[in-house]
Amino acid sequence: MGHGFVKALGSLLIAVLVGIVVLWIALELFVGALKLLGIAIGIAVMVAVYFVAEKAIGKGR
C-alpha cells in the first residue's frame, strides 16, 4: 500500500462522514416523497466533497 492509497482512503473517509451528516440533515428536512430528493442531494454532496478533498490532499503528492 502506497502513500497515495492512504491519502485516497482519507479523502474517502472525509467524504463518507460529510455525506452521512448531509444525509441525516436532508432526511430531517424532507419528508414523504421528498426523502428521495434528500438522499440524492446527500449523495451528490458526498461525491463533491470526495473530489474536493482529493484535490486538496493531492496537492501534497
C-alpha positions as YAML, in Angstrom:
chain: A
units: angstrom
residues:
- id: 1
  name: MET
  ca: [0.00, 0.00, 0.00]
- id: 2
  name: GLY
  ca: [1.47, 3.25, -1.12]
- id: 3
  name: HIS
  ca: [1.26, 6.68, 0.42]
- id: 4
  name: GLY
  ca: [-1.24, 7.73, -2.26]
- id: 5
  name: PHE
  ca: [-3.58, 4.93, -1.23]
- id: 6
  name: VAL
  ca: [-3.65, 6.21, 2.35]
- id: 7
  name: LYS
  ca: [-4.42, 9.75, 1.15]
- id: 8
  name: ALA
  ca: [-7.20, 8.46, -1.11]
- id: 9
  name: LEU
  ca: [-8.60, 6.49, 1.81]
- id: 10
  name: GLY
  ca: [-8.53, 9.64, 3.93]
- id: 11
  name: SER
  ca: [-10.41, 11.56, 1.23]
- id: 12
  name: LEU
  ca: [-12.99, 8.80, 1.04]
- id: 13
  name: LEU
  ca: [-13.41, 8.78, 4.82]
- id: 14
  name: ILE
  ca: [-13.96, 12.55, 4.89]
- id: 15
  name: ALA
  ca: [-16.48, 12.29, 2.05]
- id: 16
  name: VAL
  ca: [-18.40, 9.49, 3.77]
- id: 17
  name: LEU
  ca: [-18.56, 11.36, 7.08]
- id: 18
  name: VAL
  ca: [-19.76, 14.58, 5.44]
- id: 19
  name: GLY
  ca: [-22.20, 12.60, 3.29]
- id: 20
  name: ILE
  ca: [-23.69, 10.89, 6.35]
- id: 21
  name: VAL
  ca: [-24.18, 14.23, 8.10]
- id: 22
  name: VAL
  ca: [-25.76, 15.78, 5.00]
- id: 23
  name: LEU
  ca: [-27.99, 12.73, 4.50]
- id: 24
  name: TRP
  ca: [-29.15, 12.93, 8.10]
- id: 25
  name: ILE
  ca: [-29.94, 16.65, 7.82]
- id: 26
  name: ALA
  ca: [-31.65, 16.17, 4.45]
- id: 27
  name: LEU
  ca: [-33.80, 13.34, 5.79]
- id: 28
  name: GLU
  ca: [-34.79, 15.51, 8.75]
- id: 29
  name: LEU
  ca: [-35.78, 18.37, 6.44]
- id: 30
  name: PHE
  ca: [-37.51, 16.42, 3.68]
- id: 31
  name: VAL
  ca: [-40.47, 14.15, 4.44]
- id: 32
  name: GLY
  ca: [-42.50, 11.68, 2.39]
- id: 33
  name: ALA
  ca: [-41.69, 11.64, -1.31]
- id: 34
  name: LEU
  ca: [-39.07, 14.35, -0.85]
- id: 35
  name: LYS
  ca: [-36.87, 11.90, 1.10]
- id: 36
  name: LEU
  ca: [-35.62, 10.60, -2.24]
- id: 37
  name: LEU
  ca: [-34.58, 14.13, -3.16]
- id: 38
  name: GLY
  ca: [-32.80, 14.43, 0.19]
- id: 39
  name: ILE
  ca: [-30.93, 11.17, -0.43]
- id: 40
  name: ALA
  ca: [-29.93, 12.32, -3.93]
- id: 41
  name: ILE
  ca: [-28.66, 15.64, -2.55]
- id: 42
  name: GLY
  ca: [-26.71, 13.82, 0.17]
- id: 43
  name: ILE
  ca: [-25.06, 11.50, -2.34]
- id: 44
  name: ALA
  ca: [-24.22, 14.42, -4.65]
- id: 45
  name: VAL
  ca: [-22.62, 16.34, -1.78]
- id: 46
  name: MET
  ca: [-20.68, 13.22, -0.74]
- id: 47
  name: VAL
  ca: [-19.26, 12.83, -4.26]
- id: 48
  name: ALA
  ca: [-18.43, 16.54, -4.49]
- id: 49
  name: VAL
  ca: [-16.65, 16.53, -1.11]
- id: 50
  name: TYR
  ca: [-14.66, 13.45, -2.13]
- id: 51
  name: PHE
  ca: [-13.31, 15.19, -5.23]
- id: 52
  name: VAL
  ca: [-12.61, 18.44, -3.37]
- id: 53
  name: ALA
  ca: [-10.76, 16.53, -0.63]
- id: 54
  name: GLU
  ca: [-8.83, 14.53, -3.23]
- id: 55
  name: LYS
  ca: [-7.76, 17.75, -4.94]
- id: 56
  name: ALA
  ca: [-6.78, 19.43, -1.65]
- id: 57
  name: ILE
  ca: [-4.90, 16.42, -0.28]
- id: 58
  name: GLY
  ca: [-3.48, 15.61, -3.72]
- id: 59
  name: LYS
  ca: [-1.51, 18.86, -3.77]
- id: 60
  name: GLY
  ca: [0.96, 17.26, -1.38]
- id: 61
  name: ARG
  ca: [1.53, 14.25, -3.64]
...
